[in-house]
Amino acid sequence: MPYAQVILASKESEWQGEVKGILYPNIHGSPPIDPLRLTATATEGRDAELNLEINHALYDAEAISKLLLEIQDSYYGLDVPPAPSFQRYLDYAAAIDTEAQAAFWHDQLHRAAP
């Protein structure tokens, strides 16, 4: 069954300070890691900076390009389109017959050597 790899709590931001999400600690007990950190800084006499640190599991080339374009458009005061709904994917994932899926892959791979 398809699944979402990371679920972040919704946080409101006015692009000040940091916006963070937390992943669960790994099996070795290390502290949680931030999969996403967005930091905006402005120092008098210098240009403002926007720093995006993001775990590679959260983006692909197309998604990061869209995100950076939306940040740029927002910076220049342009309209940013609303994000597409994730509901269609969730409905699809919830409707998958996991028993049939498991049986299919068992039939395909039961003779495969590790």
Biopython code that builds the backbone (N, CA, C, O; Angstrom):
import numpy as np
from Bio.PDB.StructureBuilder import StructureBuilder

atoms = [
    (1, "MET", "N", (0.848, -1.190, 0.000)),
    (1, "MET", "CA", (0.000, 0.000, 0.000)),
    (1, "MET", "C", (0.882, 1.237, 0.000)),
    (1, "MET", "O", (1.812, 1.313, 0.802)),
    (2, "PRO", "N", (0.629, 2.198, -0.857)),
    (2, "PRO", "CA", (1.392, 3.452, -0.825)),
    (2, "PRO", "C", (1.170, 4.166, 0.504)),
    (2, "PRO", "O", (0.125, 4.006, 1.135)),
    (3, "TYR", "N", (2.121, 4.925, 0.909)),
    (3, "TYR", "CA", (1.984, 5.658, 2.158)),
    (3, "TYR", "C", (2.764, 6.957, 2.099)),
    (3, "TYR", "O", (3.681, 7.112, 1.292)),
    (4, "ALA", "N", (2.394, 7.874, 2.952)),
    (4, "ALA", "CA", (3.137, 9.127, 3.065)),
    (4, "ALA", "C", (4.316, 8.864, 3.988)),
    (4, "ALA", "O", (4.146, 8.267, 5.050)),
    (5, "GLN", "N", (5.490, 9.293, 3.606)),
    (5, "GLN", "CA", (6.687, 8.998, 4.374)),
    (5, "GLN", "C", (6.811, 9.872, 5.617)),
    (5, "GLN", "O", (7.318, 9.420, 6.644)),
    (6, "VAL", "N", (6.358, 11.105, 5.533)),
    (6, "VAL", "CA", (6.520, 12.033, 6.643)),
    (6, "VAL", "C", (5.215, 12.785, 6.837)),
    (6, "VAL", "O", (4.597, 13.221, 5.866)),
    (7, "ILE", "N", (4.798, 12.935, 8.067)),
    (7, "ILE", "CA", (3.616, 13.733, 8.380)),
    (7, "ILE", "C", (4.064, 14.832, 9.325)),
    (7, "ILE", "O", (4.572, 14.557, 10.412)),
    (8, "LEU", "N", (3.879, 16.061, 8.917)),
    (8, "LEU", "CA", (4.282, 17.204, 9.722)),
    (8, "LEU", "C", (3.050, 17.888, 10.292)),
    (8, "LEU", "O", (2.019, 17.985, 9.627)),
    (9, "ALA", "N", (3.162, 18.351, 11.503)),
    (9, "ALA", "CA", (2.073, 19.128, 12.075)),
    (9, "ALA", "C", (1.961, 20.432, 11.304)),
    (9, "ALA", "O", (2.964, 21.002, 10.875)),
    (10, "SER", "N", (0.747, 20.894, 11.133)),
    (10, "SER", "CA", (0.529, 22.156, 10.439)),
    (10, "SER", "C", (0.968, 23.302, 11.336)),
    (10, "SER", "O", (0.605, 23.361, 12.511)),
    (11, "LYS", "N", (1.740, 24.200, 10.777)),
    (11, "LYS", "CA", (2.199, 25.356, 11.540)),
    (11, "LYS", "C", (1.982, 26.612, 10.711)),
    (11, "LYS", "O", (2.320, 26.660, 9.529)),
    (12, "GLU", "N", (1.421, 27.610, 11.340)),
    (12, "GLU", "CA", (1.251, 28.894, 10.665)),
    (12, "GLU", "C", (2.573, 29.659, 10.750)),
    (12, "GLU", "O", (3.291, 29.568, 11.745)),
    (13, "SER", "N", (2.874, 30.396, 9.714)),
    (13, "SER", "CA", (4.111, 31.158, 9.709)),
    (13, "SER", "C", (3.897, 32.478, 8.990)),
    (13, "SER", "O", (3.154, 32.558, 8.012)),
    (14, "GLU", "N", (4.551, 33.495, 9.485)),
    (14, "GLU", "CA", (4.556, 34.776, 8.804)),
    (14, "GLU", "C", (5.948, 35.032, 8.235)),
    (14, "GLU", "O", (6.363, 36.181, 8.079)),
    (15, "TRP", "N", (6.668, 33.948, 7.924)),
    (15, "TRP", "CA", (8.014, 34.011, 7.367)),
    (15, "TRP", "C", (8.979, 34.721, 8.294)),
    (15, "TRP", "O", (9.888, 35.421, 7.848)),
    (16, "GLN", "N", (8.773, 34.535, 9.582)),
    (16, "GLN", "CA", (9.713, 35.064, 10.560)),
    (16, "GLN", "C", (10.201, 33.894, 11.398)),
    (16, "GLN", "O", (9.425, 32.994, 11.716)),
    (17, "GLY", "N", (11.464, 33.897, 11.755)),
    (17, "GLY", "CA", (11.975, 32.810, 12.566)),
    (17, "GLY", "C", (12.098, 31.534, 11.757)),
    (17, "GLY", "O", (12.455, 31.563, 10.579)),
    (18, "GLU", "N", (11.800, 30.415, 12.397)),
    (18, "GLU", "CA", (11.963, 29.124, 11.752)),
    (18, "GLU", "C", (10.656, 28.356, 11.718)),
    (18, "GLU", "O", (9.836, 28.463, 12.630)),
    (19, "VAL", "N", (10.469, 27.585, 10.665)),
    (19, "VAL", "CA", (9.358, 26.649, 10.551)),
    (19, "VAL", "C", (10.004, 25.271, 10.550)),
    (19, "VAL", "O", (10.854, 24.988, 9.706)),
    (20, "LYS", "N", (9.609, 24.406, 11.491)),
    (20, "LYS", "CA", (10.245, 23.103, 11.593)),
    (20, "LYS", "C", (9.204, 22.004, 11.628)),
    (20, "LYS", "O", (8.074, 22.209, 12.071)),
    (21, "GLY", "N", (9.599, 20.841, 11.158)),
    (21, "GLY", "CA", (8.844, 19.616, 11.334)),
    (21, "GLY", "C", (9.764, 18.621, 12.009)),
    (21, "GLY", "O", (10.984, 18.754, 11.913)),
    (22, "ILE", "N", (9.223, 17.642, 12.679)),
    (22, "ILE", "CA", (10.040, 16.689, 13.406)),
    (22, "ILE", "C", (9.746, 15.274, 12.914)),
    (22, "ILE", "O", (8.585, 14.888, 12.781)),
    (23, "LEU", "N", (10.790, 14.510, 12.649)),
    (23, "LEU", "CA", (10.655, 13.088, 12.357)),
    (23, "LEU", "C", (10.878, 12.305, 13.642)),
    (23, "LEU", "O", (11.538, 12.784, 14.564)),
    (24, "TYR", "N", (10.334, 11.117, 13.696)),
    (24, "TYR", "CA", (10.582, 10.260, 14.856)),
    (24, "TYR", "C", (12.052, 9.895, 14.918)),
    (24, "TYR", "O", (12.724, 9.849, 13.887)),
    (25, "PRO", "N", (12.572, 9.630, 16.139)),
    (25, "PRO", "CA", (13.981, 9.208, 16.226)),
    (25, "PRO", "C", (14.172, 7.875, 15.505)),
    (25, "PRO", "O", (13.229, 7.094, 15.374)),
    (26, "ASN", "N", (15.382, 7.622, 15.042)),
    (26, "ASN", "CA", (15.606, 6.349, 14.361)),
    (26, "ASN", "C", (15.715, 5.223, 15.377)),
    (26, "ASN", "O", (15.648, 5.460, 16.583)),
    (27, "ILE", "N", (15.882, 4.000, 14.891)),
    (27, "ILE", "CA", (15.852, 2.845, 15.782)),
    (27, "ILE", "C", (17.026, 2.809, 16.746)),
    (27, "ILE", "O", (16.981, 2.071, 17.730)),
    (28, "HIS", "N", (18.067, 3.575, 16.497)),
    (28, "HIS", "CA", (19.224, 3.591, 17.382)),
    (28, "HIS", "C", (19.077, 4.605, 18.501)),
    (28, "HIS", "O", (19.999, 4.789, 19.296)),
    (29, "GLY", "N", (17.938, 5.261, 18.573)),
    (29, "GLY", "CA", (17.683, 6.183, 19.671)),
    (29, "GLY", "C", (18.294, 7.563, 19.519)),
    (29, "GLY", "O", (18.355, 8.314, 20.492)),
    (30, "SER", "N", (18.748, 7.918, 18.328)),
    (30, "SER", "CA", (19.296, 9.256, 18.151)),
    (30, "SER", "C", (18.168, 10.278, 18.249)),
    (30, "SER", "O", (17.003, 9.921, 18.076)),
    (31, "PRO", "N", (18.489, 11.532, 18.521)),
    (31, "PRO", "CA", (17.430, 12.534, 18.659)),
    (31, "PRO", "C", (16.694, 12.741, 17.341)),
    (31, "PRO", "O", (17.226, 12.434, 16.274)),
    (32, "PRO", "N", (15.466, 13.264, 17.415)),
    (32, "PRO", "CA", (14.713, 13.542, 16.191)),
    (32, "PRO", "C", (15.476, 14.502, 15.285)),
    (32, "PRO", "O", (16.265, 15.324, 15.750)),
    (33, "ILE", "N", (15.225, 14.383, 13.982)),
    (33, "ILE", "CA", (15.860, 15.279, 13.015)),
    (33, "ILE", "C", (14.802, 16.169, 12.392)),
    (33, "ILE", "O", (13.632, 15.796, 12.309)),
    (34, "ASP", "N", (15.213, 17.330, 11.960)),
    (34, "ASP", "CA", (14.305, 18.247, 11.294)),
    (34, "ASP", "C", (14.315, 17.947, 9.807)),
    (34, "ASP", "O", (15.334, 18.162, 9.151)),
    (35, "PRO", "N", (13.204, 17.452, 9.247)),
    (35, "PRO", "CA", (13.195, 17.188, 7.805)),
    (35, "PRO", "C", (13.064, 18.467, 6.991)),
    (35, "PRO", "O", (13.341, 18.476, 5.792)),
    (36, "LEU", "N", (12.638, 19.554, 7.646)),
    (36, "LEU", "CA", (12.440, 20.815, 6.952)),
    (36, "LEU", "C", (12.759, 21.958, 7.894)),
    (36, "LEU", "O", (12.255, 22.013, 9.016)),
    (37, "ARG", "N", (13.591, 22.861, 7.436)),
    (37, "ARG", "CA", (13.884, 24.063, 8.211)),
    (37, "ARG", "C", (13.948, 25.230, 7.234)),
    (37, "ARG", "O", (14.728, 25.212, 6.282)),
    (38, "LEU", "N", (13.138, 26.225, 7.472)),
    (38, "LEU", "CA", (13.103, 27.422, 6.644)),
    (38, "LEU", "C", (13.411, 28.596, 7.561)),
    (38, "LEU", "O", (12.660, 28.869, 8.498)),
    (39, "THR", "N", (14.497, 29.280, 7.297)),
    (39, "THR", "CA", (14.931, 30.372, 8.151)),
    (39, "THR", "C", (15.058, 31.647, 7.330)),
    (39, "THR", "O", (15.739, 31.673, 6.305)),
    (40, "ALA", "N", (14.404, 32.689, 7.782)),
    (40, "ALA", "CA", (14.530, 34.002, 7.143)),
    (40, "ALA", "C", (15.282, 34.916, 8.102)),
    (40, "ALA", "O", (14.930, 35.018, 9.277)),
    (41, "THR", "N", (16.321, 35.578, 7.597)),
    (41, "THR", "CA", (17.085, 36.499, 8.436)),
    (41, "THR", "C", (17.249, 37.825, 7.701)),
    (41, "THR", "O", (17.389, 37.868, 6.478)),
    (42, "ALA", "N", (17.230, 38.870, 8.456)),
    (42, "ALA", "CA", (17.472, 40.208, 7.905)),
    (42, "ALA", "C", (18.331, 40.964, 8.909)),
    (42, "ALA", "O", (17.972, 41.102, 10.078)),
    (43, "THR", "N", (19.446, 41.440, 8.439)),
    (43, "THR", "CA", (20.360, 42.197, 9.277)),
    (43, "THR", "C", (20.477, 43.598, 8.703)),
    (43, "THR", "O", (20.590, 43.774, 7.490)),
    (44, "GLU", "N", (20.449, 44.586, 9.575)),
    (44, "GLU", "CA", (20.537, 45.969, 9.107)),
    (44, "GLU", "C", (21.811, 46.165, 8.294)),
    (44, "GLU", "O", (22.902, 45.778, 8.715)),
    (45, "GLY", "N", (21.652, 46.770, 7.130)),
    (45, "GLY", "CA", (22.789, 47.032, 6.260)),
    (45, "GLY", "C", (23.138, 45.875, 5.331)),
    (45, "GLY", "O", (24.066, 45.980, 4.529)),
    (46, "ARG", "N", (22.401, 44.774, 5.436)),
    (46, "ARG", "CA", (22.648, 43.621, 4.561)),
    (46, "ARG", "C", (21.343, 43.178, 3.921)),
    (46, "ARG", "O", (20.257, 43.518, 4.390)),
    (47, "ASP", "N", (21.464, 42.420, 2.849)),
    (47, "ASP", "CA", (20.282, 41.862, 2.211)),
    (47, "ASP", "C", (19.665, 40.796, 3.108)),
    (47, "ASP", "O", (20.361, 40.147, 3.890)),
    (48, "ALA", "N", (18.362, 40.625, 2.988)),
    (48, "ALA", "CA", (17.682, 39.542, 3.693)),
    (48, "ALA", "C", (18.065, 38.217, 3.047)),
    (48, "ALA", "O", (18.342, 38.151, 1.850)),
    (49, "GLU", "N", (18.077, 37.168, 3.855)),
    (49, "GLU", "CA", (18.412, 35.845, 3.348)),
    (49, "GLU", "C", (17.317, 34.861, 3.743)),
    (49, "GLU", "O", (16.740, 34.950, 4.827)),
    (50, "LEU", "N", (17.050, 33.937, 2.855)),
    (50, "LEU", "CA", (16.107, 32.860, 3.112)),
    (50, "LEU", "C", (16.874, 31.565, 2.916)),
    (50, "LEU", "O", (17.378, 31.296, 1.826)),
    (51, "ASN", "N", (16.962, 30.767, 3.965)),
    (51, "ASN", "CA", (17.710, 29.520, 3.918)),
    (51, "ASN", "C", (16.746, 28.355, 4.054)),
    (51, "ASN", "O", (16.002, 28.281, 5.032)),
    (52, "LEU", "N", (16.748, 27.451, 3.096)),
    (52, "LEU", "CA", (15.897, 26.269, 3.108)),
    (52, "LEU", "C", (16.777, 25.038, 3.251)),
    (52, "LEU", "O", (17.625, 24.759, 2.403)),
    (53, "GLU", "N", (16.563, 24.308, 4.336)),
    (53, "GLU", "CA", (17.228, 23.018, 4.529)),
    (53, "GLU", "C", (16.121, 21.974, 4.518)),
    (53, "GLU", "O", (15.175, 22.056, 5.301)),
    (54, "ILE", "N", (16.239, 20.994, 3.631)),
    (54, "ILE", "CA", (15.162, 20.029, 3.477)),
    (54, "ILE", "C", (15.739, 18.639, 3.232)),
    (54, "ILE", "O", (16.677, 18.470, 2.453)),
    (55, "ASN", "N", (15.165, 17.653, 3.906)),
    (55, "ASN", "CA", (15.589, 16.270, 3.757)),
    (55, "ASN", "C", (15.252, 15.794, 2.346)),
    (55, "ASN", "O", (14.171, 16.077, 1.831)),
    (56, "HIS", "N", (16.174, 15.077, 1.733)),
    (56, "HIS", "CA", (15.979, 14.636, 0.345)),
    (56, "HIS", "C", (14.756, 13.738, 0.182)),
    (56, "HIS", "O", (14.270, 13.573, -0.936)),
    (57, "ALA", "N", (14.251, 13.159, 1.254)),
    (57, "ALA", "CA", (13.070, 12.302, 1.159)),
    (57, "ALA", "C", (11.792, 13.110, 0.924)),
    (57, "ALA", "O", (10.755, 12.534, 0.596)),
    (58, "LEU", "N", (11.850, 14.424, 1.084)),
    (58, "LEU", "CA", (10.650, 15.254, 0.986)),
    (58, "LEU", "C", (10.476, 15.936, -0.365)),
    (58, "LEU", "O", (9.474, 16.622, -0.566)),
    (59, "TYR", "N", (11.402, 15.777, -1.288)),
    (59, "TYR", "CA", (11.268, 16.509, -2.550)),
    (59, "TYR", "C", (11.887, 15.720, -3.689)),
    (59, "TYR", "O", (12.665, 14.788, -3.482)),
    (60, "ASP", "N", (11.521, 16.117, -4.884)),
    (60, "ASP", "CA", (12.200, 15.648, -6.088)),
    (60, "ASP", "C", (12.516, 16.891, -6.916)),
    (60, "ASP", "O", (12.182, 18.003, -6.508)),
    (61, "ALA", "N", (13.144, 16.719, -8.052)),
    (61, "ALA", "CA", (13.585, 17.872, -8.847)),
    (61, "ALA", "C", (12.419, 18.768, -9.244)),
    (61, "ALA", "O", (12.535, 19.993, -9.201)),
    (62, "GLU", "N", (11.292, 18.165, -9.630)),
    (62, "GLU", "CA", (10.149, 18.976, -10.043)),
    (62, "GLU", "C", (9.549, 19.723, -8.855)),
    (62, "GLU", "O", (9.229, 20.908, -8.955)),
    (63, "ALA", "N", (9.399, 19.028, -7.741)),
    (63, "ALA", "CA", (8.786, 19.648, -6.568)),
    (63, "ALA", "C", (9.634, 20.800, -6.036)),
    (63, "ALA", "O", (9.098, 21.852, -5.688)),
    (64, "ILE", "N", (10.949, 20.613, -5.970)),
    (64, "ILE", "CA", (11.801, 21.681, -5.434)),
    (64, "ILE", "C", (11.798, 22.878, -6.378)),
    (64, "ILE", "O", (11.848, 24.021, -5.923)),
    (65, "SER", "N", (11.739, 22.631, -7.698)),
    (65, "SER", "CA", (11.666, 23.741, -8.656)),
    (65, "SER", "C", (10.388, 24.547, -8.454)),
    (65, "SER", "O", (10.412, 25.777, -8.461)),
    (66, "LYS", "N", (9.262, 23.838, -8.274)),
    (66, "LYS", "CA", (7.988, 24.529, -8.040)),
    (66, "LYS", "C", (8.025, 25.312, -6.735)),
    (66, "LYS", "O", (7.551, 26.446, -6.673)),
    (67, "LEU", "N", (8.591, 24.703, -5.686)),
    (67, "LEU", "CA", (8.665, 25.373, -4.393)),
    (67, "LEU", "C", (9.492, 26.653, -4.484)),
    (67, "LEU", "O", (9.076, 27.697, -3.982)),
    (68, "LEU", "N", (10.652, 26.578, -5.118)),
    (68, "LEU", "CA", (11.502, 27.763, -5.231)),
    (68, "LEU", "C", (10.842, 28.848, -6.071)),
    (68, "LEU", "O", (10.983, 30.034, -5.771)),
    (69, "LEU", "N", (10.121, 28.455, -7.127)),
    (69, "LEU", "CA", (9.395, 29.426, -7.942)),
    (69, "LEU", "C", (8.289, 30.092, -7.122)),
    (69, "LEU", "O", (8.087, 31.302, -7.227)),
    (70, "GLU", "N", (7.570, 29.313, -6.307)),
    (70, "GLU", "CA", (6.518, 29.885, -5.481)),
    (70, "GLU", "C", (7.090, 30.839, -4.435)),
    (70, "GLU", "O", (6.492, 31.878, -4.155)),
    (71, "ILE", "N", (8.238, 30.498, -3.858)),
    (71, "ILE", "CA", (8.889, 31.400, -2.897)),
    (71, "ILE", "C", (9.277, 32.695, -3.604)),
    (71, "ILE", "O", (9.067, 33.784, -3.070)),
    (72, "GLN", "N", (9.841, 32.577, -4.800)),
    (72, "GLN", "CA", (10.236, 33.764, -5.562)),
    (72, "GLN", "C", (9.019, 34.611, -5.909)),
    (72, "GLN", "O", (9.047, 35.829, -5.733)),
    (73, "ASP", "N", (7.951, 33.988, -6.400)),
    (73, "ASP", "CA", (6.738, 34.730, -6.747)),
    (73, "ASP", "C", (6.166, 35.437, -5.521)),
    (73, "ASP", "O", (5.752, 36.594, -5.599)),
    (74, "SER", "N", (6.146, 34.737, -4.394)),
    (74, "SER", "CA", (5.643, 35.340, -3.159)),
    (74, "SER", "C", (6.505, 36.537, -2.760)),
    (74, "SER", "O", (5.982, 37.571, -2.344)),
    (75, "TYR", "N", (7.811, 36.397, -2.886)),
    (75, "TYR", "CA", (8.737, 37.487, -2.553)),
    (75, "TYR", "C", (8.439, 38.733, -3.396)),
    (75, "TYR", "O", (8.484, 39.853, -2.887)),
    (76, "TYR", "N", (8.137, 38.537, -4.676)),
    (76, "TYR", "CA", (7.858, 39.652, -5.564)),
    (76, "TYR", "C", (6.397, 40.089, -5.542)),
    (76, "TYR", "O", (5.988, 40.933, -6.341)),
    (77, "GLY", "N", (5.608, 39.518, -4.630)),
    (77, "GLY", "CA", (4.214, 39.933, -4.466)),
    (77, "GLY", "C", (3.274, 39.385, -5.516)),
    (77, "GLY", "O", (2.166, 39.895, -5.676)),
    (78, "LEU", "N", (3.690, 38.359, -6.233)),
    (78, "LEU", "CA", (2.828, 37.747, -7.241)),
    (78, "LEU", "C", (1.914, 36.721, -6.589)),
    (78, "LEU", "O", (2.219, 36.200, -5.516)),
    (79, "ASP", "N", (0.798, 36.434, -7.237)),
    (79, "ASP", "CA", (-0.119, 35.431, -6.717)),
    (79, "ASP", "C", (0.503, 34.047, -6.825)),
    (79, "ASP", "O", (1.101, 33.697, -7.842)),
    (80, "VAL", "N", (0.355, 33.270, -5.769)),
    (80, "VAL", "CA", (0.815, 31.890, -5.752)),
    (80, "VAL", "C", (-0.430, 31.008, -5.774)),
    (80, "VAL", "O", (-1.305, 31.158, -4.922)),
    (81, "PRO", "N", (-0.522, 30.089, -6.736)),
    (81, "PRO", "CA", (-1.730, 29.258, -6.818)),
    (81, "PRO", "C", (-1.855, 28.366, -5.592)),
    (81, "PRO", "O", (-0.850, 28.008, -4.978)),
    (82, "PRO", "N", (-3.081, 28.007, -5.233)),
    (82, "PRO", "CA", (-3.257, 27.111, -4.091)),
    (82, "PRO", "C", (-2.657, 25.737, -4.390)),
    (82, "PRO", "O", (-2.598, 25.312, -5.544)),
    (83, "ALA", "N", (-2.219, 25.058, -3.349)),
    (83, "ALA", "CA", (-1.657, 23.721, -3.519)),
    (83, "ALA", "C", (-2.747, 22.758, -3.965)),
    (83, "ALA", "O", (-3.898, 22.892, -3.550)),
    (84, "PRO", "N", (-2.400, 21.791, -4.803)),
    (84, "PRO", "CA", (-3.412, 20.815, -5.215)),
    (84, "PRO", "C", (-3.841, 19.956, -4.031)),
    (84, "PRO", "O", (-3.095, 19.780, -3.068)),
    (85, "SER", "N", (-5.049, 19.432, -4.122)),
    (85, "SER", "CA", (-5.578, 18.583, -3.059)),
    (85, "SER", "C", (-4.876, 17.229, -3.067)),
    (85, "SER", "O", (-4.587, 16.672, -4.126)),
    (86, "PHE", "N", (-4.612, 16.718, -1.897)),
    (86, "PHE", "CA", (-3.996, 15.408, -1.731)),
    (86, "PHE", "C", (-5.071, 14.329, -1.580)),
    (86, "PHE", "O", (-4.759, 13.142, -1.491)),
    (87, "GLN", "N", (-6.337, 14.749, -1.551)),
    (87, "GLN", "CA", (-7.443, 13.833, -1.263)),
    (87, "GLN", "C", (-7.565, 12.711, -2.286)),
    (87, "GLN", "O", (-7.865, 11.577, -1.914)),
    (88, "ARG", "N", (-7.339, 12.999, -3.570)),
    (88, "ARG", "CA", (-7.459, 11.965, -4.597)),
    (88, "ARG", "C", (-6.472, 10.829, -4.358)),
    (88, "ARG", "O", (-6.812, 9.655, -4.506)),
    (89, "TYR", "N", (-5.254, 11.190, -3.989)),
    (89, "TYR", "CA", (-4.244, 10.170, -3.681)),
    (89, "TYR", "C", (-4.644, 9.377, -2.440)),
    (89, "TYR", "O", (-4.519, 8.152, -2.421)),
    (90, "LEU", "N", (-5.123, 10.063, -1.405)),
    (90, "LEU", "CA", (-5.535, 9.366, -0.186)),
    (90, "LEU", "C", (-6.677, 8.401, -0.463)),
    (90, "LEU", "O", (-6.686, 7.287, 0.061)),
    (91, "ASP", "N", (-7.643, 8.814, -1.280)),
    (91, "ASP", "CA", (-8.754, 7.937, -1.644)),
    (91, "ASP", "C", (-8.246, 6.705, -2.391)),
    (91, "ASP", "O", (-8.695, 5.587, -2.139)),
    (92, "TYR", "N", (-7.304, 6.921, -3.316)),
    (92, "TYR", "CA", (-6.723, 5.816, -4.065)),
    (92, "TYR", "C", (-6.003, 4.843, -3.132)),
    (92, "TYR", "O", (-6.198, 3.631, -3.222)),
    (93, "ALA", "N", (-5.176, 5.374, -2.241)),
    (93, "ALA", "CA", (-4.404, 4.531, -1.332)),
    (93, "ALA", "C", (-5.316, 3.738, -0.398)),
    (93, "ALA", "O", (-5.049, 2.571, -0.111)),
    (94, "ALA", "N", (-6.379, 4.364, 0.070)),
    (94, "ALA", "CA", (-7.309, 3.684, 0.981)),
    (94, "ALA", "C", (-8.104, 2.597, 0.279)),
    (94, "ALA", "O", (-8.564, 1.662, 0.933)),
    (95, "ALA", "N", (-8.279, 2.693, -1.036)),
    (95, "ALA", "CA", (-9.095, 1.730, -1.786)),
    (95, "ALA", "C", (-8.296, 0.518, -2.284)),
    (95, "ALA", "O", (-8.879, -0.410, -2.843)),
    (96, "ILE", "N", (-6.995, 0.514, -2.094)),
    (96, "ILE", "CA", (-6.167, -0.581, -2.600)),
    (96, "ILE", "C", (-6.495, -1.869, -1.848)),
    (96, "ILE", "O", (-6.597, -1.881, -0.622)),
    (97, "ASP", "N", (-6.654, -2.944, -2.602)),
    (97, "ASP", "CA", (-6.876, -4.272, -2.015)),
    (97, "ASP", "C", (-5.507, -4.838, -1.654)),
    (97, "ASP", "O", (-4.834, -5.430, -2.497)),
    (98, "THR", "N", (-5.104, -4.658, -0.426)),
    (98, "THR", "CA", (-3.752, -5.048, -0.021)),
    (98, "THR", "C", (-3.554, -6.566, -0.031)),
    (98, "THR", "O", (-2.444, -7.041, -0.269)),
    (99, "GLU", "N", (-4.618, -7.328, 0.224)),
    (99, "GLU", "CA", (-4.476, -8.788, 0.189)),
    (99, "GLU", "C", (-4.206, -9.260, -1.242)),
    (99, "GLU", "O", (-3.344, -10.110, -1.465)),
    (100, "ALA", "N", (-4.940, -8.710, -2.208)),
    (100, "ALA", "CA", (-4.705, -9.070, -3.610)),
    (100, "ALA", "C", (-3.319, -8.613, -4.051)),
    (100, "ALA", "O", (-2.635, -9.312, -4.799)),
    (101, "GLN", "N", (-2.914, -7.450, -3.589)),
    (101, "GLN", "CA", (-1.592, -6.925, -3.936)),
    (101, "GLN", "C", (-0.492, -7.834, -3.378)),
    (101, "GLN", "O", (0.466, -8.155, -4.080)),
    (102, "ALA", "N", (-0.632, -8.243, -2.122)),
    (102, "ALA", "CA", (0.354, -9.134, -1.505)),
    (102, "ALA", "C", (0.400, -10.481, -2.225)),
    (102, "ALA", "O", (1.479, -11.035, -2.436)),
    (103, "ALA", "N", (-0.773, -11.011, -2.604)),
    (103, "ALA", "CA", (-0.814, -12.288, -3.323)),
    (103, "ALA", "C", (-0.126, -12.174, -4.680)),
    (103, "ALA", "O", (0.594, -13.084, -5.091)),
    (104, "PHE", "N", (-0.345, -11.053, -5.381)),
    (104, "PHE", "CA", (0.295, -10.838, -6.680)),
    (104, "PHE", "C", (1.810, -10.860, -6.537)),
    (104, "PHE", "O", (2.492, -11.566, -7.280)),
    (105, "TRP", "N", (2.339, -10.100, -5.596)),
    (105, "TRP", "CA", (3.786, -10.019, -5.446)),
    (105, "TRP", "C", (4.372, -11.317, -4.924)),
    (105, "TRP", "O", (5.498, -11.670, -5.275)),
    (106, "HIS", "N", (3.635, -12.030, -4.099)),
    (106, "HIS", "CA", (4.097, -13.346, -3.666)),
    (106, "HIS", "C", (4.241, -14.268, -4.871)),
    (106, "HIS", "O", (5.253, -14.954, -5.018)),
    (107, "ASP", "N", (3.212, -14.282, -5.742)),
    (107, "ASP", "CA", (3.279, -15.113, -6.948)),
    (107, "ASP", "C", (4.444, -14.709, -7.843)),
    (107, "ASP", "O", (5.088, -15.567, -8.446)),
    (108, "GLN", "N", (4.714, -13.430, -7.934)),
    (108, "GLN", "CA", (5.794, -12.952, -8.807)),
    (108, "GLN", "C", (7.180, -13.244, -8.241)),
    (108, "GLN", "O", (8.117, -13.501, -8.998)),
    (109, "LEU", "N", (7.316, -13.208, -6.921)),
    (109, "LEU", "CA", (8.657, -13.229, -6.318)),
    (109, "LEU", "C", (8.967, -14.452, -5.467)),
    (109, "LEU", "O", (10.072, -14.547, -4.934)),
    (110, "HIS", "N", (8.046, -15.382, -5.319)),
    (110, "HIS", "CA", (8.285, -16.464, -4.366)),
    (110, "HIS", "C", (9.471, -17.353, -4.737)),
    (110, "HIS", "O", (10.014, -18.033, -3.866)),
    (111, "ARG", "N", (9.879, -17.369, -5.977)),
    (111, "ARG", "CA", (11.038, -18.169, -6.389)),
    (111, "ARG", "C", (12.334, -17.324, -6.471)),
    (111, "ARG", "O", (13.405, -17.860, -6.756)),
    (112, "ALA", "N", (12.232, -16.060, -6.232)),
    (112, "ALA", "CA", (13.403, -15.194, -6.356)),
    (112, "ALA", "C", (14.382, -15.446, -5.212)),
    (112, "ALA", "O", (13.981, -15.619, -4.061)),
    (113, "ALA", "N", (15.660, -15.465, -5.546)),
    (113, "ALA", "CA", (16.707, -15.625, -4.526)),
    (113, "ALA", "C", (17.017, -14.263, -3.911)),
    (113, "ALA", "O", (17.011, -13.235, -4.588)),
    (114, "PRO", "N", (17.285, -14.288, -2.615)),
    (114, "PRO", "CA", (17.623, -12.996, -1.964)),
    (114, "PRO", "C", (18.928, -12.414, -2.456)),
    (114, "PRO", "O", (19.336, -11.344, -2.005)),
]
sb = StructureBuilder()
sb.init_structure("model")
sb.init_model(0)
sb.init_chain("A")
sb.init_seg("    ")
for serial, (resi, resn, name, xyz) in enumerate(atoms, 1):
    if name == "N":
        sb.init_residue(resn, " ", resi, " ")
    sb.init_atom(name, np.array(xyz, "f"), 0.0, 1.0, " ", f" {name:<3s}", serial, name[0])
structure = sb.get_structure()
